[in-house]
Amino acid sequence: MHLIKDVDLNNCDQAKQINSASMKYTRLTKEQFEEMNAEFSNFLATQAIDKAEWDQIKIEKPEVAEQELDVFSDLVWEGVLSKTEFLEHFSKNHIFLFQCFDTYVKSIVLKSQVPEVDFLTKEGLHWLSDNMFTETIEMKIGKKEFTEERNQSLFGLIQQGAFLSDGQLFKQINTIIESE
């Protein structure tokens, strides 16, 4: 997963706040850290840690280095989740589309009534486009207020397999539903 790179690394208060607690989200992968090398360097710089000092911390105080990686990861996740507008989750017979607002999430759930259809394949998606508004597709529209902090709720959906989306499919289906 690619993460959005416009994280406010200058907000040291936010970093300290996250630092004082355990991780809110999950640590970025090695690949994600490599992609965000410049941002991580800036993050360390906001804490007056240069490359030489960082190398020393990694050797002499690995627990501090681990903590810095965790704080940075949480800052990145917080930035990404705060900007998240749409999520999608595909499984063999279901498609979950989410539009995320400040206090609630709106959902469109599509379920194939034909068990052989697999939405994880190109053929399954083609079948969906041909059968969207027929009796072979069950469609449910919902709205759920967040019961926990918004970003935590969205992160929970991501942990269950949802991914960030441009919302194109949600918007297309929602426009058709609203015009009926």
Secondary structure, 3 states (H helix, E strand, C coil): CCCCCCCCCCCHHHHHHHHCCCCCCCCCCHHHHHHCHHHHHHHHHHCCCCHHHHHHHHHHCHHHHHHHHHHHHHHHHHHHHHHCCEEEEECCCEEEEEEECCCEEEEEEEEECCCCCCCCCHHHHHHHHHHCCCCCEEEEEEEEECCCCHHHHHHHHHHCCCEECCCHHHHHHHHHHHHC
